[in-house]
Amino acid sequence: MPERVRKKPLVIFAAVLAVGVVASGLLLGKMRERTDFIGNADPVSGYRCRFTVSLDWKEGEEATDVNSDLVNVSFNAPAPSPIRTWIESHLLHRPASLTFDQGRILITNSSLKEADSPYHLVGGYPELKPSYGTYPLSRHRRVNGLSVTESQLNLTFGNSYQVRLKSLIVYVPESRTLYQLSGISEPSIFAPTDRELQAILSSFRVEKVSVSTNSKP
């Protein structure tokens, strides 16, 4: 009998550990599930963009006046877990966060062919024109054969409220098109938004399609 008593806690611990491993595996698998997003084709060059986004990030509402855009879409971060909500409410005494506080990613396009474009090329990379100011922490990267300018800054609203904005400007020389991938969130919880933003960039491609058809498969 004493021997059984000693073994029982070990059995319970092993069962809990096994459940935790399985749950972690399922969660990791869910986090890795991604879906394709395909933009509209440029009517002149025939190029369009495509990338993947996590299924956990839900697509937001598009603006109403962007029918001619190649891409104009936003994705909202998953809602915080009940555990995190409880910690923020009862331990940190924080008010309920707004949607973009959890994380939001916006993807839009513009063209260097437009005279009023705020961007120009510096050494083959897109940069803000001097008259529009500069971004701190700016760096250049090559991703999937495309020139990318990455920048980041913190914005302060009121006395103390801050959000972090990271911008990835992707240049497509064939169509002189710029794609802007932007992530915004509170600085203290920016890491998940940054991971998804970088995952989108890693999957970002441009492809040439027939200009006579602009349908998405």
Backbone as CSV, one residue per row, in Angstrom:
resi,resn,N_x,N_y,N_z,CA_x,CA_y,CA_z,C_x,C_y,C_z
1,MET,0.821,-1.222,0.000,0.000,0.000,0.000,0.853,1.271,0.000
2,PRO,1.867,1.389,0.894,2.710,2.586,0.847,3.359,2.794,-0.502
3,GLU,3.728,1.677,-1.186,4.370,1.790,-2.478,3.439,2.430,-3.500
4,ARG,2.145,2.100,-3.468,1.180,2.690,-4.379,1.031,4.190,-4.118
5,VAL,1.050,4.569,-2.857,0.916,5.985,-2.504,2.062,6.799,-3.084
6,ARG,3.254,6.214,-3.056,4.413,6.929,-3.595,4.331,7.071,-5.103
7,LYS,3.745,6.115,-5.783,3.710,6.138,-7.239,2.610,7.035,-7.786
8,LYS,1.548,7.246,-6.999,0.408,7.978,-7.519,0.758,9.401,-7.957
9,PRO,1.507,10.171,-7.137,1.873,11.520,-7.599,2.691,11.504,-8.879
10,LEU,3.541,10.487,-9.044,4.333,10.403,-10.267,3.454,10.150,-11.471
11,VAL,2.435,9.323,-11.313,1.505,9.038,-12.407,0.739,10.292,-12.788
12,ILE,0.280,11.040,-11.785,-0.464,12.273,-12.051,0.428,13.284,-12.762
13,PHE,1.672,13.409,-12.267,2.605,14.357,-12.883,2.884,13.985,-14.337
14,ALA,3.067,12.684,-14.593,3.329,12.231,-15.960,2.138,12.516,-16.866
15,ALA,0.917,12.322,-16.337,-0.280,12.574,-17.129,-0.409,14.055,-17.466
16,VAL,-0.167,14.892,-16.453,-0.240,16.336,-16.691,0.813,16.768,-17.696
17,LEU,2.014,16.230,-17.573,3.099,16.569,-18.488,2.750,16.153,-19.914
18,ALA,2.166,14.956,-20.052,1.791,14.476,-21.378,0.732,15.366,-22.012
19,VAL,-0.261,15.764,-21.213,-1.301,16.653,-21.723,-0.699,17.993,-22.143
20,GLY,0.247,18.488,-21.343,0.891,19.753,-21.680,1.670,19.679,-22.981
21,VAL,2.376,18.571,-23.177,3.150,18.399,-24.414,2.231,18.350,-25.618
22,VAL,1.137,17.584,-25.498,0.182,17.477,-26.607,-0.442,18.830,-26.907
23,ALA,-0.852,19.538,-25.849,-1.472,20.847,-26.043,-0.503,21.829,-26.687
24,SER,0.753,21.786,-26.254,1.759,22.670,-26.849,1.970,22.352,-28.314
25,GLY,1.977,21.063,-28.640,2.136,20.658,-30.033,0.987,21.120,-30.899
26,LEU,-0.227,20.991,-30.372,-1.393,21.450,-31.119,-1.369,22.955,-31.313
27,LEU,-0.970,23.679,-30.267,-0.899,25.128,-30.369,0.161,25.564,-31.367
28,LEU,1.322,24.906,-31.323,2.394,25.239,-32.257,1.960,24.966,-33.685
29,GLY,1.272,23.824,-33.882,0.786,23.507,-35.220,-0.211,24.531,-35.714
30,LYS,-1.081,24.991,-34.831,-2.062,26.000,-35.205,-1.384,27.309,-35.559
31,MET,-0.348,27.672,-34.787,0.356,28.914,-35.067,1.053,28.868,-36.421
32,ARG,1.447,27.667,-36.865,2.175,27.546,-38.126,1.246,27.491,-39.332
33,GLU,-0.061,27.367,-39.122,-0.998,27.311,-40.229,-1.106,28.695,-40.861
34,ARG,-0.908,28.751,-42.175,-0.933,30.020,-42.883,-1.762,29.874,-44.151
35,THR,-2.235,31.001,-44.649,-3.040,30.989,-45.860,-2.498,32.013,-46.838
36,ASP,-2.719,31.790,-48.129,-2.244,32.693,-49.170,-3.124,33.933,-49.266
37,PHE,-2.487,35.061,-49.523,-3.200,36.284,-49.881,-2.596,36.785,-51.181
38,ILE,-3.445,37.075,-52.167,-2.981,37.486,-53.491,-3.554,38.857,-53.817
39,GLY,-2.677,39.793,-54.171,-3.117,41.139,-54.517,-3.589,41.231,-55.955
40,ASN,-4.103,42.399,-56.312,-4.535,42.639,-57.688,-3.324,42.859,-58.582
41,ALA,-3.476,42.536,-59.860,-2.397,42.726,-60.826,-2.356,44.173,-61.291
42,ASP,-1.134,44.697,-61.419,-0.966,46.031,-61.981,-1.428,46.010,-63.434
43,PRO,-2.354,46.882,-63.856,-2.905,46.808,-65.211,-1.899,47.096,-66.315
44,VAL,-0.782,47.746,-65.988,0.220,48.070,-67.001,1.308,47.001,-67.063
45,SER,1.904,46.702,-65.923,3.026,45.763,-65.912,2.592,44.310,-65.786
46,GLY,1.422,44.058,-65.205,0.955,42.692,-65.000,1.520,42.024,-63.767
47,TYR,2.238,42.777,-62.918,2.801,42.199,-61.705,1.816,42.330,-60.539
48,ARG,1.826,41.340,-59.690,1.021,41.370,-58.470,1.822,40.747,-57.334
49,CYS,1.387,40.985,-56.124,2.079,40.435,-54.969,1.283,39.272,-54.392
50,ARG,1.988,38.415,-53.675,1.336,37.361,-52.915,2.183,37.067,-51.681
51,PHE,1.505,36.683,-50.622,2.203,36.383,-49.376,1.305,35.491,-48.546
52,THR,1.844,34.971,-47.456,1.039,34.154,-46.557,0.859,34.894,-45.231
53,VAL,-0.265,34.601,-44.577,-0.561,35.216,-43.282,-1.111,34.135,-42.363
54,SER,-0.808,34.240,-41.091,-1.280,33.255,-40.119,-2.801,33.257,-40.054
55,LEU,-3.375,32.070,-39.911,-4.823,31.960,-39.791,-5.325,32.603,-38.507
56,ASP,-4.442,32.779,-37.527,-4.848,33.419,-36.276,-5.068,34.915,-36.437
57,TRP,-4.463,35.500,-37.483,-4.608,36.930,-37.721,-5.781,37.143,-38.673
58,LYS,-6.833,37.780,-38.164,-8.067,37.922,-38.929,-8.034,39.195,-39.780
59,GLU,-8.525,39.042,-41.007,-8.528,40.172,-41.930,-9.517,41.235,-41.471
60,GLY,-9.070,42.498,-41.503,-9.933,43.608,-41.121,-10.716,44.123,-42.316
61,GLU,-11.424,45.213,-42.101,-12.222,45.810,-43.159,-11.345,46.715,-44.014
62,GLU,-11.553,46.620,-45.348,-10.817,47.485,-46.261,-11.522,48.837,-46.367
63,ALA,-10.765,49.840,-46.810,-11.370,51.137,-47.062,-12.317,51.040,-48.250
64,THR,-13.193,52.016,-48.398,-14.231,51.932,-49.432,-13.802,52.528,-50.764
65,ASP,-12.677,53.222,-50.794,-12.286,53.925,-52.019,-10.970,53.413,-52.585
66,VAL,-10.712,52.117,-52.454,-9.419,51.580,-52.880,-9.590,50.471,-53.920
67,ASN,-10.631,50.557,-54.741,-10.875,49.508,-55.724,-9.749,49.398,-56.741
68,SER,-9.051,50.506,-56.989,-7.970,50.480,-57.975,-6.629,50.104,-57.358
69,ASP,-6.571,49.931,-56.053,-5.311,49.573,-55.409,-4.934,48.138,-55.712
70,LEU,-3.621,47.885,-55.693,-3.141,46.521,-55.892,-3.344,45.696,-54.638
71,VAL,-3.195,46.327,-53.489,-3.464,45.655,-52.216,-3.743,46.727,-51.168
72,ASN,-4.758,46.503,-50.373,-5.076,47.404,-49.272,-5.832,46.577,-48.255
73,VAL,-5.094,46.058,-47.293,-5.686,45.100,-46.372,-5.051,45.248,-44.996
74,SER,-5.803,44.911,-43.980,-5.269,44.912,-42.625,-5.586,43.581,-41.962
75,PHE,-4.760,43.219,-40.995,-4.952,41.980,-40.242,-4.830,42.306,-38.763
76,ASN,-5.752,41.787,-37.968,-5.768,42.032,-36.527,-5.214,40.834,-35.769
77,ALA,-4.438,41.114,-34.749,-3.823,40.063,-33.945,-4.884,39.255,-33.206
78,PRO,-4.548,38.008,-32.856,-5.486,37.199,-32.062,-5.803,37.880,-30.738
79,ALA,-6.997,37.623,-30.240,-7.385,38.176,-28.944,-6.487,37.599,-27.858
80,PRO,-6.205,38.361,-26.820,-5.345,37.850,-25.747,-5.997,36.680,-25.038
81,SER,-5.179,35.803,-24.494,-5.682,34.633,-23.775,-6.402,35.060,-22.503
82,PRO,-7.319,34.230,-21.998,-7.992,34.560,-20.736,-7.014,34.767,-19.584
83,ILE,-5.898,34.002,-19.575,-4.910,34.156,-18.510,-4.280,35.538,-18.561
84,ARG,-3.898,35.959,-19.780,-3.294,37.279,-19.909,-4.295,38.377,-19.556
85,THR,-5.546,38.216,-19.979,-6.575,39.203,-19.645,-6.733,39.334,-18.137
86,TRP,-6.702,38.194,-17.440,-6.846,38.216,-15.982,-5.656,38.897,-15.338
87,ILE,-4.448,38.592,-15.818,-3.236,39.196,-15.249,-3.262,40.718,-15.443
88,GLU,-3.613,41.157,-16.669,-3.632,42.589,-16.931,-4.687,43.298,-16.080
89,SER,-5.827,42.635,-15.900,-6.926,43.271,-15.166,-6.708,43.252,-13.657
90,HIS,-6.277,42.092,-13.101,-6.219,41.931,-11.654,-4.847,42.212,-11.041
91,LEU,-3.791,41.960,-11.805,-2.454,42.172,-11.263,-1.835,43.486,-11.740
92,LEU,-1.970,43.763,-13.037,-1.382,44.986,-13.585,-2.350,46.159,-13.560
93,HIS,-3.655,45.840,-13.342,-4.696,46.872,-13.270,-4.696,47.760,-14.507
94,ARG,-4.602,47.100,-15.669,-4.625,47.838,-16.917,-6.024,47.812,-17.498
95,PRO,-6.455,48.879,-18.164,-7.765,48.861,-18.828,-7.734,47.939,-20.028
96,ALA,-8.921,47.554,-20.488,-9.002,46.681,-21.670,-8.332,47.354,-22.853
97,SER,-7.482,46.609,-23.568,-6.724,47.175,-24.683,-7.597,47.341,-25.910
98,LEU,-7.235,48.322,-26.727,-7.902,48.495,-28.002,-7.398,47.447,-28.980
99,THR,-8.115,47.313,-30.114,-7.767,46.270,-31.079,-6.316,46.394,-31.537
100,PHE,-5.905,47.630,-31.947,-4.558,47.745,-32.496,-3.497,47.669,-31.419
101,ASP,-3.897,47.779,-30.137,-2.916,47.591,-29.073,-2.400,46.156,-29.065
102,GLN,-3.290,45.209,-29.346,-2.886,43.805,-29.413,-1.997,43.569,-30.629
103,GLY,-2.168,44.350,-31.662,-1.354,44.216,-32.856,-2.200,44.327,-34.101
104,ARG,-1.761,45.139,-35.015,-2.432,45.247,-36.309,-1.377,45.388,-37.389
105,ILE,-1.599,44.738,-38.509,-0.701,44.821,-39.656,-1.481,45.364,-40.840
106,LEU,-0.927,46.369,-41.489,-1.547,46.972,-42.660,-0.610,46.820,-43.851
107,ILE,-1.179,46.489,-45.008,-0.395,46.311,-46.225,-1.050,47.124,-47.333
108,THR,-0.303,48.084,-47.869,-0.809,48.959,-48.914,0.237,49.086,-50.021
109,ASN,-0.112,49.797,-51.071,0.840,50.000,-52.165,0.785,51.452,-52.637
110,SER,1.861,51.870,-53.263,1.922,53.171,-53.932,2.894,53.036,-55.101
111,SER,3.083,54.105,-55.843,3.933,54.035,-57.029,4.951,55.157,-57.023
112,LEU,6.173,54.823,-57.420,7.203,55.846,-57.571,6.954,56.695,-58.808
113,LYS,6.037,56.252,-59.674,5.722,57.023,-60.875,4.852,58.232,-60.559
114,GLU,4.264,58.244,-59.356,3.436,59.384,-58.960,4.329,60.546,-58.515
115,ALA,4.027,61.731,-59.033,4.864,62.896,-58.742,4.838,63.266,-57.271
116,ASP,3.719,62.999,-56.609,3.610,63.373,-55.198,4.001,62.240,-54.259
117,SER,4.680,61.218,-54.768,5.117,60.126,-53.906,6.099,60.649,-52.859
118,PRO,5.930,60.291,-51.588,6.864,60.746,-50.551,8.193,59.994,-50.581
119,TYR,8.324,58.998,-51.477,9.525,58.168,-51.512,10.338,58.424,-52.773
120,HIS,11.619,58.138,-52.672,12.513,58.094,-53.822,13.533,56.999,-53.558
121,LEU,14.333,56.682,-54.564,15.315,55.614,-54.425,16.676,56.175,-54.035
122,VAL,17.302,55.526,-53.073,18.664,55.866,-52.657,19.480,54.581,-52.707
123,GLY,20.348,54.477,-53.701,21.133,53.258,-53.862,20.277,52.042,-54.159
124,GLY,19.136,52.257,-54.816,18.253,51.149,-55.173,17.242,50.783,-54.091
125,TYR,17.268,51.505,-52.967,16.340,51.223,-51.868,15.390,52.408,-51.672
126,PRO,14.130,52.134,-51.335,13.170,53.225,-51.136,13.428,53.961,-49.823
127,GLU,13.452,55.281,-49.906,13.640,56.112,-48.725,12.674,57.292,-48.799
128,LEU,12.305,57.812,-47.624,11.509,59.027,-47.588,12.306,60.187,-48.173
129,LYS,11.631,61.036,-48.946,12.292,62.236,-49.424,12.626,63.131,-48.230
130,PRO,13.736,63.869,-48.299,14.146,64.704,-47.163,13.053,65.647,-46.670
131,SER,12.212,66.121,-47.580,11.162,67.060,-47.184,10.097,66.407,-46.312
132,TYR,10.060,65.062,-46.289,9.086,64.340,-45.479,9.683,63.857,-44.157
133,GLY,10.938,64.179,-43.903,11.564,63.761,-42.657,12.298,62.439,-42.808
134,THR,12.705,61.871,-41.701,13.437,60.607,-41.700,12.897,59.697,-40.599
135,TYR,13.097,58.383,-40.810,12.737,57.399,-39.796,13.990,57.003,-39.021
136,PRO,13.900,56.889,-37.696,15.042,56.362,-36.943,15.145,54.852,-37.122
137,LEU,16.288,54.302,-36.821,16.520,52.857,-36.870,16.206,52.273,-38.240
138,SER,16.601,52.977,-39.296,16.339,52.514,-40.654,17.490,51.635,-41.137
139,ARG,17.146,50.549,-41.843,18.189,49.691,-42.420,17.675,49.087,-43.716
140,HIS,18.618,48.659,-44.557,18.300,48.080,-45.858,18.488,46.567,-45.822
141,ARG,17.607,45.862,-46.550,17.681,44.400,-46.617,17.322,43.959,-48.030
142,ARG,17.780,42.758,-48.371,17.349,42.104,-49.611,16.576,40.863,-49.196
143,VAL,15.314,40.781,-49.618,14.447,39.659,-49.271,13.802,39.138,-50.546
144,ASN,14.059,37.874,-50.859,13.498,37.246,-52.056,13.797,38.056,-53.315
145,GLY,15.001,38.632,-53.362,15.428,39.395,-54.534,14.884,40.803,-54.599
146,LEU,14.169,41.247,-53.553,13.563,42.576,-53.553,14.278,43.481,-52.547
147,SER,14.345,44.774,-52.879,14.947,45.754,-51.975,13.926,46.157,-50.921
148,VAL,14.336,46.093,-49.652,13.432,46.390,-48.542,14.112,47.392,-47.608
149,THR,13.381,48.441,-47.256,13.830,49.385,-46.248,12.994,49.186,-44.992
150,GLU,13.649,48.894,-43.891,12.967,48.633,-42.623,13.227,49.787,-41.661
151,SER,12.183,50.284,-41.037,12.333,51.367,-40.068,11.362,51.157,-38.920
152,GLN,11.656,51.793,-37.795,10.847,51.610,-36.597,10.896,52.876,-35.750
153,LEU,9.760,53.218,-35.163,9.719,54.347,-34.251,8.577,54.175,-33.269
154,ASN,8.690,54.845,-32.137,7.631,54.866,-31.130,6.902,56.201,-31.210
155,LEU,5.582,56.132,-31.160,4.745,57.328,-31.198,4.099,57.515,-29.838
156,THR,4.105,58.735,-29.337,3.525,59.036,-28.035,2.268,59.875,-28.218
157,PHE,1.196,59.430,-27.578,-0.067,60.155,-27.611,-0.385,60.622,-26.194
158,GLY,-0.771,61.885,-26.087,-1.049,62.410,-24.751,0.222,62.502,-23.937
159,ASN,0.121,62.204,-22.663,1.273,62.321,-21.769,2.185,61.099,-21.790
160,SER,1.595,59.911,-21.944,2.426,58.718,-21.773,2.054,57.555,-22.686
161,TYR,0.911,57.608,-23.373,0.483,56.449,-24.153,1.353,56.300,-25.395
162,GLN,1.930,55.113,-25.576,2.839,54.882,-26.692,2.386,53.699,-27.540
163,VAL,2.679,53.788,-28.836,2.563,52.648,-29.736,3.847,52.575,-30.546
164,ARG,4.179,51.384,-30.968,5.364,51.178,-31.811,4.918,50.904,-33.232
165,LEU,5.574,51.534,-34.170,5.277,51.360,-35.591,6.522,50.853,-36.300
166,LYS,6.396,49.720,-36.948,7.485,49.209,-37.788,6.996,49.203,-39.226
167,SER,7.826,49.706,-40.119,7.462,49.817,-41.529,8.481,49.090,-42.395
168,LEU,7.984,48.257,-43.290,8.814,47.555,-44.268,8.364,47.998,-45.663
169,ILE,9.225,48.731,-46.360,8.902,49.226,-47.697,9.585,48.327,-48.717
170,VAL,8.788,47.641,-49.536,9.296,46.703,-50.533,9.207,47.353,-51.910
171,TYR,10.319,47.364,-52.637,10.357,47.998,-53.960,10.380,46.936,-55.056
172,VAL,9.459,47.079,-56.030,9.385,46.191,-57.193,9.813,46.997,-58.419
173,PRO,11.055,46.811,-58.909,11.556,47.664,-60.000,10.801,47.490,-61.316
174,GLU,10.289,46.285,-61.596,9.609,46.048,-62.872,8.405,46.964,-63.072
175,SER,7.710,47.278,-61.990,6.527,48.135,-62.087,6.692,49.449,-61.341
176,ARG,7.883,49.649,-60.753,8.168,50.833,-59.923,7.101,50.993,-58.844
177,THR,6.716,49.858,-58.272,5.689,49.828,-57.246,6.326,49.666,-55.867
178,LEU,5.745,50.318,-54.877,6.153,50.163,-53.488,5.038,49.481,-52.718
179,TYR,5.394,48.462,-51.953,4.450,47.829,-51.034,4.904,48.164,-49.616
180,GLN,3.985,48.686,-48.830,4.307,49.056,-47.458,3.637,48.087,-46.500
181,LEU,4.458,47.366,-45.734,3.989,46.436,-44.704,4.244,47.101,-43.360
182,SER,3.187,47.407,-42.645,3.324,48.139,-41.387,2.718,47.343,-40.245
183,GLY,3.418,47.319,-39.109,2.904,46.682,-37.907,2.836,47.692,-36.788
184,ILE,1.747,47.663,-36.018,1.572,48.620,-34.939,1.030,47.929,-33.701
185,SER,1.591,48.287,-32.556,1.182,47.666,-31.298,1.817,48.456,-30.156
186,GLU,1.393,48.163,-28.924,2.079,48.727,-27.775,3.506,48.182,-27.737
187,PRO,4.487,49.001,-27.376,5.881,48.533,-27.362,6.105,47.293,-26.504
188,SER,5.413,47.196,-25.371,5.656,46.086,-24.452,5.166,44.744,-24.984
189,ILE,4.263,44.765,-25.954,3.727,43.517,-26.501,3.893,43.482,-28.022
190,PHE,4.961,44.117,-28.516,5.146,44.227,-29.961,5.702,42.955,-30.587
191,ALA,6.330,42.100,-29.795,7.027,40.929,-30.339,6.146,40.054,-31.232
192,PRO,4.913,39.676,-30.840,4.090,38.840,-31.731,3.767,39.527,-33.052
193,THR,3.525,40.842,-33.007,3.258,41.585,-34.245,4.487,41.587,-35.136
194,ASP,5.644,41.776,-34.546,6.888,41.790,-35.318,7.152,40.426,-35.949
195,ARG,6.894,39.349,-35.194,7.115,38.008,-35.747,6.219,37.766,-36.962
196,GLU,4.960,38.155,-36.863,4.053,37.939,-37.988,4.419,38.844,-39.161
197,LEU,4.827,40.060,-38.876,5.250,40.978,-39.935,6.442,40.412,-40.691
198,GLN,7.423,39.869,-39.959,8.605,39.287,-40.601,8.247,38.019,-41.369
199,ALA,7.277,37.244,-40.861,6.837,36.036,-41.563,6.164,36.391,-42.879
200,ILE,5.354,37.457,-42.864,4.724,37.921,-44.097,5.788,38.361,-45.094
201,LEU,6.781,39.120,-44.620,7.851,39.575,-45.506,8.626,38.398,-46.081
202,SER,8.908,37.385,-45.272,9.661,36.231,-45.757,8.922,35.495,-46.875
203,SER,7.599,35.539,-46.832,6.799,34.844,-47.844,6.424,35.750,-49.011
204,PHE,6.792,37.028,-48.945,6.346,38.019,-49.932,7.000,37.745,-51.283
205,ARG,6.175,37.660,-52.319,6.642,37.425,-53.689,5.899,38.353,-54.643
206,VAL,6.516,38.611,-55.788,5.809,39.279,-56.882,5.850,38.346,-58.080
207,GLU,4.769,38.326,-58.825,4.671,37.432,-59.977,3.970,38.155,-61.116
208,LYS,4.315,37.771,-62.334,3.725,38.387,-63.519,2.573,37.510,-64.007
209,VAL,1.436,38.146,-64.236,0.254,37.450,-64.739,-0.261,38.199,-65.953
210,SER,-1.230,37.620,-66.633,-1.818,38.258,-67.784,-2.536,39.536,-67.362
211,VAL,-2.297,40.649,-68.057,-2.940,41.914,-67.701,-4.404,41.915,-68.089
212,SER,-4.824,40.960,-68.901,-6.228,40.917,-69.323,-7.119,40.295,-68.269
213,THR,-6.490,39.582,-67.320,-7.280,38.976,-66.251,-6.700,39.426,-64.924
214,ASN,-7.580,39.786,-64.005,-7.136,40.258,-62.707,-7.822,39.485,-61.603
215,SER,-8.152,38.241,-61.896,-8.865,37.433,-60.927,-7.876,36.679,-60.053
216,LYS,-8.287,36.388,-58.845,-7.445,35.638,-57.920,-7.850,34.174,-57.956
217,PRO,-6.898,33.259,-58.090,-7.245,31.843,-58.151,-7.809,31.364,-56.840
